[in-house]
Structures are given as C-alpha cells and as structure tokens.
C-alpha cells in the first residue's frame, strides 16, 4: 500500500475499535455464521469477526462458502477459504449448489441459491445469525439498479442492516464501509483473496452499474450520498409501515367470509394514496392461501388507483392481482379472495 493510500481515510483498514462498534448488535447472539466467498470483503469480515469473537461472552463463530459450480476454479476457491478458516481457527463448511444451472438470470438465481443454502446451514447450527459482507458500494449499486427498475420508497431504501430471510436473521454490519477499506483491511492483515471475474463482466447488470459509479461520483452522486438517501427512505418507509399497522385493524371487517379478507376500503379515499397502496399490499399477504410475493409496484398502483376512483364514484369493480380477486362493492367494501384454480394465471386489467 502506498503512502497516499494509507493516509486516505477511504483506504484505511478497519480498526479493531471500529469493528467492535460495527458488531455490537451481535454481542448477545449465541452463534454467528459468516458467509465467505473468498473475495476481499468477506475475507476481511471473517478476520475482523474472528478477532472480535475472541473476547469473553461473544458468540461462537462459524463460516460457510457456497460453491456455485459456475467456474472451473470454484471448488479450489472454496477450499482456499476453508484453509484460511482453519488457519484462523474458525469452523468452515462448503455448501454446493447442486443440479442443473439456469441458462438465463444466472446471477439472480445464484444469489437466491446462496441465501437458501446459507439460511439452511444457519438453522442446522441451531439458529445462527447469518452475517454477510455487503458494503457501501454494494448498497449504492443496489439503489441504482432498483431506481432503474422503477422501485418505490421501500425498494429505494436499499439493503437493510438487519432483515429476516427464510426465518433466518441476516445482518449486514458493513453497509456503511467502503469496499476500498475492506481491501485495505485484508491487505494489511496479509490475507489472500480472490477477485471474481464476473464482478467486472459487462453481461451482468451489477457490473455495468459498478463501472458507472466513479462517473456518477464525479458529478456528486457518491456512494455515501446514495447511502444517506437510502437511510432517509428507510426512515420514511418505517414510519409508513407503522401508520398502516395502526390503521389496518380498524379497516378489517369482523365476521369475514371463509377464505376471504374484507376491508372498509371506502375509508381510504380521502387519505394519501400511499396509505391505500400499503393497506392493499398488506391485505394481499393476509388473504388465505395468497402468494407471499407481492406484485410489482406498477401493477399494484394500477389496481389500487382504479379501485380508489371507483370507490369515490360509489361504483363496483373487480380486479385481479397476485393470485387474488379484489371485489369492491358500491358501499366501498373490498373483498380479497384467492382466485379459483381454473382462472389461475389469468390477470386481466379489469372485468
């Protein structure tokens, strides 16, 4: 590391004191499972966690590497992580993504497989908290990708520092740390790491955004400013979720029909549209047998805005969304029920 880099705050290694503050939320856990790909971010995280976990009363540390089998070197890379873990005294497991691989959407499917394998192993360890090495740069890339896809406030809040996935708690303690500092941390500690060539492959969306980040930073749209925006949107999102949680019980009708959820939808017409959107989204998750996956925001908006307009006119309307039939009567009561099996997969705009 040259003298300029060593004096640049954005390239300074993460100190033990900083790590202690970053990992403070993990102190009361029993077991921690860290996902280690072998790249500089996860290798630095592994080393910092190992040092931190040696203090009395800290959780037991485990590590796992997912071998996706997508490159000839993937097995040897996973074994190299295992060797590093052995050197550090951290129990390590290689988890293999078995079976045929998809021809398209490979990065998304690989990401889903990685989380599923890590979550399953965390459960096997007795409910370990899963920790990953997502950085400030990853957060910025995620925000830009979601922005380009038309995400709303919830999506633009970016990755959360702590979230529950597949009944496993996932913690990302390094979201405020630039990637350059983790590279510096690994180098300062003499840790070897790999560089995944797919991270610079223009065939992949994240890699393309990664190449644009320096140009955006030159115009003032830095990763730090994107992270600040994500934090503000997360705060707004939490406030809206709280408001909807308080409002929803007063909208639910007692004595509901079997297999259906009924709401006093007409009470929403004079409230901000965002409240109506979130009430319906939450109601969709409550409909018996409904899909756990919410519709894209554009479809949700189209459906809810049409229902609001109908409710203002005192008109009846039926729409389909996320495998549910949403039937609004002239009194402003909205009934959500699972679509009949013979109509599954058919989602006309209106009938």
C-alpha positions in Angstrom: 0.0 0.0 0.0 1.5 3.4 -1.0 1.8 6.3 1.3 -1.1 8.2 -0.4 -3.5 5.3 0.0 -2.5 4.8 3.7 -3.3 8.4 4.5 -6.6 8.5 2.6 -9.5 7.8 5.1 -11.4 5.9 2.4 -8.5 3.5 2.1 -7.6 3.0 5.8 -8.0 -0.5 7.2 -10.9 -1.1 9.6 -9.6 -0.9 13.1 -10.5 -3.3 15.9 -12.3 -0.5 17.7 -14.4 0.3 14.6 -15.2 -3.4 14.2 -16.4 -3.6 17.8 -18.8 -0.8 17.1 -20.0 -2.4 13.9 -20.5 -5.8 15.5 -22.1 -4.5 18.7 -25.5 -5.7 17.7 -24.2 -9.3 17.5 -22.9 -9.4 21.1 -25.9 -11.1 22.6 -26.2 -13.8 19.9 -25.3 -17.4 20.6 -23.9 -18.3 17.2 -22.9 -16.3 14.1 -22.5 -17.8 10.6 -20.4 -15.6 8.3 -20.8 -16.2 4.5 -17.3 -16.1 3.0 -16.9 -16.1 -0.8 -13.2 -15.6 -0.8 -13.3 -12.1 -2.1 -11.7 -9.2 -0.1 -14.9 -8.0 1.5 -15.9 -11.3 3.1 -12.3 -12.3 3.9 -11.8 -9.0 5.8 -15.2 -9.5 7.5 -14.1 -13.1 8.6 -10.8 -11.8 10.1 -12.5 -8.9 11.9 -15.2 -11.2 13.3 -12.7 -13.8 14.4 -10.7 -11.1 16.3 -13.9 -9.6 17.8 -15.4 -13.0 18.8 -12.4 -13.9 20.9 -13.5 -11.6 23.7 -15.3 -13.4 26.6 -19.1 -13.8 26.2 -19.0 -13.3 22.4 -21.0 -15.7 20.2 -19.4 -18.8 18.6 -18.2 -18.1 15.1 -18.8 -20.4 12.1 -18.1 -19.8 8.4 -19.5 -21.2 5.2 -18.7 -20.9 1.5 -21.2 -21.6 -1.3 -19.7 -23.3 -4.3 -22.0 -22.5 -7.1 -20.1 -24.6 -9.6 -20.2 -21.9 -12.2 -16.4 -21.7 -12.8 -13.8 -24.3 -13.1 -11.9 -22.7 -10.2 -14.9 -22.5 -7.8 -14.1 -25.7 -5.9 -10.5 -24.7 -5.3 -11.5 -21.2 -4.3 -13.9 -22.7 -1.7 -11.2 -25.0 -0.4 -8.8 -22.0 -0.1 -11.4 -20.3 2.1 -11.6 -23.5 4.2 -7.8 -23.4 4.5 -7.9 -19.7 5.7 -10.7 -20.6 8.2 -8.6 -23.5 9.5 -5.6 -21.1 10.0 -7.9 -18.7 11.9 -9.5 -21.4 13.9 -13.0 -20.9 12.5 -15.1 -24.0 11.7 -15.9 -23.9 8.0 -18.4 -25.7 5.7 -18.5 -25.8 1.9 -22.1 -25.7 0.6 -22.6 -26.9 -3.0 -25.3 -25.6 -5.4 -26.3 -28.9 -6.9 -28.3 -29.7 -10.0 -28.6 -28.1 -13.5 -27.9 -24.3 -13.7 -30.3 -21.9 -15.5 -29.5 -20.6 -18.9 -30.7 -17.0 -18.1 -30.8 -14.9 -15.0 -27.9 -16.8 -13.6 -26.7 -14.1 -11.1 -30.1 -13.7 -9.6 -30.7 -17.5 -9.3 -27.2 -18.0 -7.9 -27.9 -15.3 -5.3 -31.2 -17.0 -4.3 -29.4 -20.3 -4.1 -26.6 -18.8 -1.9 -29.1 -17.4 0.6 -31.1 -20.6 0.7 -28.0 -22.7 1.4 -26.6 -20.4 4.0 -30.0 -20.0 5.7 -30.4 -23.8 5.9 -27.0 -24.2 7.4 -27.6 -21.4 9.9 -30.7 -23.3 11.0 -28.7 -26.5 11.2 -26.3 -24.7 13.5 -29.1 -24.1 15.9 -30.4 -20.8 14.6 -27.2 -18.9 14.0 -27.4 -15.3 12.8 -26.2 -15.0 9.2 -23.7 -12.2 8.6 -22.6 -11.1 5.1 -20.1 -8.6 3.9 -22.2 -6.2 1.8 -20.5 -2.8 1.6 -21.3 0.8 1.0 -20.5 0.2 -2.7 -23.0 -2.7 -2.8 -25.7 -0.5 -1.3 -25.1 2.2 -3.9 -25.2 -0.3 -6.8 -28.4 -1.9 -5.4 -30.1 1.5 -5.2 -29.2 2.4 -8.8 -30.4 -0.9 -10.1 -33.7 -0.6 -8.2 -34.1 3.0 -9.4 -33.7 1.9 -13.0 -36.4 -0.7 -12.5 -38.8 1.8 -11.1 -38.8 0.7 -7.4 -40.8 2.7 -4.9 -39.7 4.0 -1.5 -39.4 0.6 0.1 -37.0 -0.7 -2.7 -35.0 2.6 -2.8 -34.4 2.2 1.0 -31.8 -0.3 -0.3 -30.5 -3.3 1.6 -31.3 -3.2 5.3 -28.7 -3.7 8.0 -30.8 -6.4 9.6 -33.6 -8.4 8.0 -35.3 -11.8 8.3 -35.0 -14.1 5.3 -36.3 -17.6 5.2 -36.8 -17.5 9.0 -33.1 -16.6 9.4 -31.9 -13.3 10.7 -29.5 -11.7 8.1 -27.2 -9.0 9.3 -25.1 -6.7 7.1 -22.8 -4.8 9.5 -20.5 -3.3 6.8 -23.1 -1.4 4.8 -21.5 2.0 5.8 -18.0 0.8 5.0 -16.5 1.4 1.5 -15.1 -1.6 -0.3 -11.7 0.0 -0.6 -11.4 0.0 3.2 -12.1 -3.8 3.3 -9.5 -4.4 0.6 -7.0 -2.4 2.7 -8.0 -4.4 5.8 -7.3 -7.7 4.0 -4.0 -6.5 2.6 -2.9 -5.0 6.0 -3.6 -8.4 7.7 -1.7 -10.3 5.0 -4.9 -12.2 3.9 -5.1 -13.6 0.4 -8.3 -13.2 -1.5 -9.7 -13.9 -4.9 -11.3 -11.5 -7.5 -14.4 -12.9 -9.1 -14.1 -12.1 -12.8 -17.9 -11.9 -13.0 -17.7 -8.7 -10.9 -16.4 -6.9 -14.0 -18.3 -8.8 -16.6 -20.5 -6.3 -18.6 -23.0 -9.0 -19.3 -24.2 -8.6 -15.7 -26.3 -5.6 -14.6 -24.5 -5.0 -11.3 -21.1 -5.0 -13.1 -22.3 -2.4 -15.5 -23.5 -0.1 -12.7 -20.2 -0.6 -10.9 -18.4 0.9 -13.9 -20.7 3.9 -13.8 -20.2 4.7 -10.1 -17.0 6.7 -10.5 -18.5 8.9 -13.2 -21.6 9.5 -11.0 -19.3 10.3 -8.1 -17.6 12.9 -10.2 -21.0 14.7 -10.5 -21.6 14.5 -6.8 -23.7 11.3 -6.7 -21.3 9.4 -4.5 -21.9 6.0 -2.8 -22.0 7.9 0.5 -24.8 10.2 -0.7 -26.8 7.3 -2.1 -26.4 5.6 1.3 -27.7 8.7 3.1 -30.7 8.7 0.7 -31.3 5.0 1.4 -31.3 5.7 5.2 -33.8 8.6 4.8 -36.1 6.5 2.7 -35.8 3.6 5.2 -36.9 6.0 7.9 -39.8 7.2 5.9 -40.7 3.6 5.0 -40.7 2.6 8.7 -43.0 5.5 9.5 -45.5 4.5 6.8 -45.4 0.8 7.9 -46.1 1.9 11.4 -49.0 4.0 10.3 -50.5 1.2 8.3 -50.1 -1.3 11.1 -52.1 1.1 13.4 -54.8 1.7 10.7 -55.3 -1.8 9.3 -57.2 -3.3 12.3 -59.8 -0.5 12.1 -60.4 -1.3 8.4 -60.8 -5.1 8.8 -64.4 -6.3 9.0 -65.4 -8.8 11.6 -67.2 -12.0 10.7 -65.3 -12.3 7.5 -66.3 -14.8 4.8 -64.4 -18.1 4.9 -61.3 -17.8 2.7 -61.6 -14.1 2.2 -60.4 -10.8 3.7 -62.8 -7.8 3.8 -61.8 -4.2 4.2 -63.6 -0.9 4.6 -61.8 0.4 1.5 -64.0 3.4 1.1 -62.4 4.9 4.3 -59.2 5.3 2.3 -60.4 7.6 -0.4 -59.5 10.8 1.5 -56.2 9.6 2.8 -52.8 9.8 0.9 -52.6 7.3 -1.9 -49.5 5.7 -0.5 -51.5 4.6 2.6 -54.1 2.9 0.3 -51.3 1.2 -1.6 -49.7 -0.2 1.5 -53.0 -1.3 3.1 -53.9 -3.3 0.0 -50.4 -4.7 -0.2 -50.6 -5.9 3.4 -54.1 -7.2 2.9 -52.9 -9.3 0.0 -50.4 -11.0 2.3 -53.3 -11.8 4.7 -55.7 -13.3 2.1 -55.9 -17.0 2.9 -53.7 -19.1 0.5 -52.4 -16.0 -1.4 -48.9 -15.8 -2.8 -46.3 -14.4 -0.4 -44.8 -12.5 -3.3 -46.2 -9.0 -3.8 -46.9 -7.7 -7.3 -44.7 -5.2 -9.0 -45.3 -1.6 -7.9 -46.7 -0.6 -11.3 -49.4 -3.3 -11.1 -50.3 -2.5 -7.5 -50.6 1.2 -8.4 -52.8 0.5 -11.4 -55.1 -1.8 -9.4 -55.4 0.4 -6.3 -55.8 3.7 -8.1 -58.6 2.2 -10.2 -60.3 0.9 -7.1 -59.9 4.3 -5.4 -61.6 6.1 -8.3 -64.4 3.5 -8.3 -64.9 4.0 -4.5 -65.1 7.8 -5.0 -67.9 7.3 -7.5 -69.7 4.7 -5.4 -69.2 2.1 -8.2 -68.5 -1.6 -8.0 -65.3 -3.0 -9.6 -63.4 -6.3 -9.7 -59.7 -6.6 -10.4 -57.2 -9.5 -10.1 -53.8 -9.1 -8.5 -51.2 -11.5 -7.1 -53.4 -14.5 -7.5 -56.3 -12.8 -5.7 -59.7 -11.4 -6.8 -60.3 -7.9 -5.4 -64.0 -7.2 -5.5 -65.2 -3.7 -4.5 -68.9 -3.2 -3.9 -70.9 0.0 -4.1 -70.7 0.5 -0.3 -66.9 0.7 -0.5 -66.2 -2.8 0.9 -63.3 -4.6 -0.7 -63.2 -8.3 -0.6 -59.9 -10.2 -1.3 -60.1 -13.9 -2.1 -57.9 -16.4 -3.8 -58.6 -16.8 -7.5 -60.4 -20.0 -8.4 -58.0 -22.7 -9.7 -59.4 -22.7 -13.2 -58.6 -19.0 -13.6 -55.1 -19.0 -12.1 -52.5 -17.2 -14.2 -55.1 -15.0 -15.9 -54.8 -11.4 -14.8 -57.0 -9.1 -16.9 -56.7 -5.5 -16.2 -60.4 -5.4 -15.3 -63.6 -7.3 -15.9 
